[in-house]
Amino acid sequence: MPTLTDNLRLDRCPHCSVANPNLFKKAQLETVNAALTQRRYWAIYQCATCGSLVSAWSFGQNADVVQHFPNSLSVDDDIPERPKAFLKQAQESLNAPAGAVMLAASAVDSMLKIRGYTDGSLYSRIEKASKDHVLTSEMTPWAHAVRLDANDQRHADNAAALPTIEDAQKVLAFAMALGEYLFVLPSRIARGIGGDPPK
């Protein structure tokens, strides 16, 4: 459990995912609720790697942090093991965006294969999943964009710009959303009505 001190000790930066980030305090303040019964101590930290800010609060100076913002992303347990591993690795390598993009695309590919789309290229699997309405019409161009971004990196296309952390975050966001749509939401619905999640 991190404490509200001069450095916030997290395993990874919630923005760039660098391991053991140097999150140093930039500002601090106190707040109190309207009834004057709950005082909170806040600190704003900057990541020395990506420059992004993280806020955290506790009930006292140098006390255990209750929450920090943004929270680090987590991969839902309802996502099957292989795409889940790719998603986790993509999260952990956001500070190496080209690798993160390829890992996120591998997660998309793996999810489609688990849903039965195993034949042909990733392009044809995306198209077939779209035709079968496994992917919505809005998801299909996004899935192709992820595929093309990963192709640029896999084939070291000299004409393509290297991805930024922001580019990798967008690709990862789609892969995470696809996992939610294909696996997490159906599992929650099945549990809610007492059935078995779809395979």
Stockholm file with secondary structure:
# STOCKHOLM 1.0

chainA/1-199         MPTLTDNLRLDRCPHCSVANPNLFKKAQLETVNAALTQRRYWAIYQCATCGSLVSAWSFGQNADVVQHFPNSLSVDDDIPERPKAFLKQAQESLNAPAGAVMLAASAVDSMLKIRGYTDGSLYSRIEKASKDHVLTSEMTPWAHAVRLDANDQRHADNAAALPTIEDAQKVLAFAMALGEYLFVLPSRIARGIGGDPPK
#=GR chainA/1-199 SS CCBSSSEECCSBCTTTCCBSCCEEEEEEEEEECTTSCCEEEEEEEEETTTCCEEEEEESSTTSBCSEEESCCCCCCTTSCHHHHHHHHHHHHTTTSHHHHHHHHHHHHHHHHHHTTCCSSCHHHHHHHHHHTTSSCTTHHHHHHHHHHHHHHHHTTCTTSCCCCHHHHHHHHHHHHHHHIIIIIHHHHHHHHTTCCCCC
#=GC SS_cons         CCBSSSEECCSBCTTTCCBSCCEEEEEEEEEECTTSCCEEEEEEEEETTTCCEEEEEESSTTSBCSEEESCCCCCCTTSCHHHHHHHHHHHHTTTSHHHHHHHHHHHHHHHHHHTTCCSSCHHHHHHHHHHTTSSCTTHHHHHHHHHHHHHHHHTTCTTSCCCCHHHHHHHHHHHHHHHIIIIIHHHHHHHHTTCCCCC
//
